[in-house]
């Protein structure tokens, strides 16, 4: 598993920090969401990372990371293999600029995906996450959508872990015992 953190520091009025570095972002909205500042640098960085270090089996993205995962998968050059699947939580459909030439109602991403949506999410409203689901081809058994009653997080209860495991196992040759119900899934804080 490889973890890549957002490239740009977020300026904020508080000193709350999750890692000592402060919050980070892949891009910033300007002009009421019509311009994504730093999007081009971020997508180039991710494409280069994929080209140099990949390919990878999957992309897991949370919040803005989910949105960037979708945009990365949609913009990988044709000579590079796409991920086998995307696991997206608290993500949202790109509103404008970077997505206009990449995703549309007639140009959808044909990669299996699992979407985790929180009904009480006050950071990314459920309707935004539901709009992200529509960016994918409907193949009957995918996209897979998990809706929970909580907020902006990935639920790790037994029932949801079972859904995640079953989805991931569709794309792996590893033993299902590696992802058994007894597997401890703890978020890194």
Beta strands, then each sheet from edge to edge (+ up, - down):
strand 1: 8-9
strand 2: 24-25
strand 3: 28-30
strand 4: 35-37
strand 5: 58-62
strand 6: 85-89
strand 7: 112-118
strand 8: 144-148
sheet 1: 1+ 2-
sheet 2: 3+ 4-
sheet 3: 5+ 6+ 7+ 8+
end
